[in-house]
């Protein structure tokens, strides 16, 4: 069993428990009084490289990444420092995340929020919307073609955008690009957790020209981000680099400035 398989199995078990504790109708009542969602797609379509800045405490491969984990402060730093949107890890067992972190971020920023988790059940879409998300992550590696389509459609009906993530080039063939508007390519193999930064540009070669292209994982250096931008990447999702920084907002601003400087010289 791979790490990814184990996480998905654990997620399914947790969903069964959460459905008993909080029935879908309770979430639907909460959604009924929620405001309109913000467009992640629009936020990532910019004339420069957009940064989707992530809030996460830990990961299976690295353990605890940030001890000083103040979600409202982190979200405010990201917004003040020019992030296009914020990703919030909500998976509890392997990433030490929670839906409460999503709600905390929603209380303090107006940026689009992505619920980053292992979405395998429509119930999780209700949770995402009820706790303040504007978008969700759908991972092709853990979903069939039909599941991808159905979850994407259900998310759309709730007003949620979807960042659809692939790793293998073959996974693109399972996507309906009349539906999918934001495509993420993970530079980290979710089965082995090895990283290849040049992986995403290769995979994007098979994607339609008009889809929003998001490179994910293993991104740290301004040179790498500039390289991705030159190869048509619209946005990058960065978590660990910021989470390990003493001042994530300051690191975000510096990274953006360095990328702009490199691109302006080329």
C-alpha positions in Angstrom: 0.0 0.0 0.0 1.4 3.4 -1.0 1.2 6.5 1.2 -1.5 7.8 -1.1 -3.6 4.6 -0.7 -3.3 4.8 3.1 -4.4 8.5 3.2 -7.4 7.8 1.0 -8.4 4.8 3.1 -8.1 6.8 6.3 -10.1 9.6 4.7 -13.0 7.3 3.8 -13.1 6.0 7.4 -13.1 9.6 8.7 -15.9 10.6 6.4 -18.1 7.8 7.7 -17.6 9.1 11.2 -18.2 12.7 10.3 -21.4 11.9 8.5 -22.8 10.4 11.7 -21.6 13.3 13.8 -22.7 16.1 11.5 -25.4 15.0 9.0 -25.4 16.5 5.5 -28.6 18.5 6.3 -26.8 20.4 9.0 -24.1 21.5 6.5 -26.7 22.4 4.0 -28.4 24.7 6.5 -25.1 26.4 7.1 -24.5 26.8 3.4 -27.9 28.4 2.9 -26.9 31.4 5.0 -23.3 31.6 3.5 -22.3 34.4 1.2 -21.3 34.1 -2.5 -18.0 32.3 -3.3 -15.0 34.0 -4.8 -13.6 32.8 -8.1 -10.3 30.9 -7.8 -10.0 30.7 -11.6 -10.3 34.5 -12.0 -7.7 35.0 -9.2 -5.2 32.8 -10.9 -5.6 34.4 -14.4 -3.1 37.3 -14.1 -0.6 39.0 -16.3 2.2 37.7 -14.0 2.8 34.5 -12.1 0.1 34.0 -9.5 1.0 32.5 -6.1 -1.4 30.2 -4.3 0.1 30.3 -0.8 -0.6 27.3 1.4 -1.3 27.0 5.1 -0.2 23.6 6.4 1.3 22.4 9.7 2.8 19.0 8.7 3.2 16.5 5.9 3.7 12.7 5.8 7.2 13.0 4.4 8.5 15.9 6.5 6.6 15.6 9.8 5.8 18.9 11.6 6.8 21.8 9.3 5.7 24.8 11.4 5.4 24.7 15.2 4.2 28.4 15.5 0.9 27.7 13.6 -1.3 30.8 13.9 -3.8 30.4 11.0 -5.3 33.9 11.1 -1.9 35.5 11.2 -0.6 33.3 8.3 -3.7 34.1 6.2 -3.4 37.8 6.9 0.3 37.8 6.0 -0.4 36.1 2.7 -3.2 38.5 1.7 -1.1 41.6 2.7 1.9 40.2 0.7 0.1 39.7 -2.6 -0.9 36.1 -2.7 -3.6 35.5 -5.4 -5.4 32.9 -3.2 -4.8 30.8 -0.1 -4.8 27.0 0.1 -5.7 25.5 3.5 -4.7 21.8 4.3 -7.6 20.2 6.1 -6.6 16.5 6.2 -6.1 15.8 10.0 -4.2 12.5 10.3 -1.3 12.9 8.0 -1.1 16.7 7.6 -2.5 17.8 11.0 -5.1 20.0 9.3 -8.7 20.7 10.1 -11.8 22.3 8.7 -11.6 24.7 11.6 -8.4 26.1 10.1 -10.4 26.8 6.9 -13.0 28.7 8.9 -10.4 30.7 10.7 -8.8 31.8 7.5 -12.2 32.7 6.0 -12.9 35.0 9.0 -9.9 37.2 8.3 -9.2 37.3 4.5 -11.2 38.1 1.3 -9.0 36.0 -1.0 -10.3 32.8 -2.6 -9.7 29.9 -0.3 -8.9 26.4 -1.6 -9.8 23.4 0.6 -6.8 21.1 0.0 -7.7 17.6 1.0 -8.3 14.1 -0.5 -11.9 14.7 -1.8 -13.6 11.3 -2.5 -17.2 12.0 -1.4 -19.8 14.7 -2.1 -20.1 15.2 1.6 -16.7 16.8 1.7 -17.9 19.4 -0.8 -20.7 20.3 1.6 -18.1 20.6 4.4 -15.9 22.8 2.2 -18.7 25.2 1.3 -20.0 25.3 4.9 -16.6 26.1 6.4 -15.8 28.9 3.9 -14.0 27.4 0.9 -14.3 28.9 -2.5 -12.7 25.9 -4.3 -11.6 22.3 -3.7 -8.8 20.1 -4.9 -9.7 17.0 -6.9 -6.9 14.5 -7.3 -7.2 12.4 -10.5 -5.0 9.7 -9.0 -7.6 8.7 -6.5 -10.8 9.1 -8.6 -12.2 7.4 -11.6 -13.2 9.4 -14.7 -16.9 9.3 -13.6 -16.0 10.2 -10.0 -14.0 13.2 -11.3 -16.9 14.4 -13.5 -19.6 13.9 -10.8 -17.6 15.6 -8.0 -16.7 18.5 -10.3 -20.3 18.9 -11.3 -21.5 18.7 -7.7 -18.9 21.3 -6.7 -20.0 23.6 -9.4 -23.6 23.4 -8.2 -22.4 24.5 -4.8 -20.5 27.5 -6.3 -17.1 25.9 -5.8 -14.3 26.0 -8.3 -12.1 22.9 -8.7 -8.4 22.7 -9.0 -8.0 19.3 -10.7 -4.6 17.8 -10.0 -2.8 15.2 -12.1 0.6 13.6 -11.9 0.8 11.2 -14.8 0.3 12.5 -18.4 -2.1 9.7 -19.0 -4.5 11.1 -16.3 -5.2 14.1 -18.6 -7.1 11.8 -20.9 -9.6 11.2 -18.1 -10.5 14.9 -17.8 -13.4 16.7 -19.5 -11.9 20.1 -20.5 -15.4 21.5 -21.2 -15.7 21.2 -17.4 -12.1 21.5 -16.1 -10.9 25.1 -16.1 -8.0 24.9 -13.6 -5.4 22.1 -14.0 -2.7 21.4 -11.4 0.3 19.2 -12.0 2.0 17.9 -8.9 5.8 17.8 -9.2 5.7 15.3 -6.3 4.8 11.7 -7.0 2.1 11.1 -4.4 3.1 7.4 -4.3 6.8 7.9 -3.5 6.8 11.6 -2.5 9.9 12.2 -4.8 10.0 15.7 -6.5 10.9 16.7 -10.1 10.3 20.4 -10.7 10.5 20.0 -14.5 7.7 17.4 -14.4 4.8 19.9 -14.6 5.9 21.7 -17.8 6.2 18.4 -19.5 2.7 17.3 -18.5 1.1 20.7 -19.4 2.2 20.1 -23.0 -0.9 17.8 -23.3 -3.3 20.3 -21.8 -5.6 22.8 -23.7 -4.1 26.3 -24.2 -6.9 28.0 -22.3 -6.8 26.1 -19.1 -5.3 27.7 -16.0 -2.0 25.9 -15.3 -0.9 25.5 -11.7 2.5 23.9 -10.9 2.5 22.3 -7.4 5.1 21.0 -4.9 8.8 21.3 -4.4 9.0 25.0 -5.4 11.4 27.3 -3.6 13.8 29.2 -5.8 12.9 32.3 -7.9 14.9 30.9 -10.8 12.6 27.8 -10.8 9.4 29.9 -10.7 10.7 32.1 -13.6 11.5 29.0 -15.5 7.9 27.7 -15.0 6.5 31.1 -16.1 8.5 31.1 -19.3 7.0 27.6 -20.0 3.4 28.9 -19.8 2.6 28.2 -16.1 0.0 30.6 -14.8 0.3 29.9 -11.1 2.3 28.0 -8.5 1.2 26.4 -5.2 3.8 26.9 -2.5 3.5 25.7 1.1 6.6 24.4 2.8 8.8 27.2 1.7 6.6 29.7 3.4 5.8 27.6 6.4 9.5 27.2 7.2 10.1 31.0 7.0 10.1 33.1 10.1 7.9 35.6 8.3 6.0 33.9 5.5 4.6 37.2 4.1 8.0 38.7 3.8 9.3 35.6 2.1 6.4 35.7 -0.3 7.0 39.4 -1.2 10.7 38.7 -1.7 10.1 35.7 -3.9 7.6 37.7 -6.1 10.1 40.5 -6.5 12.9 38.2 -7.4 10.8 36.4 -10.0 9.8 39.7 -11.6 13.4 40.8 -11.7 14.6 37.6 -13.4 11.8 37.7 -16.0 12.3 41.4 -16.7 16.0 40.7 -17.5 15.3 37.9 -19.9 
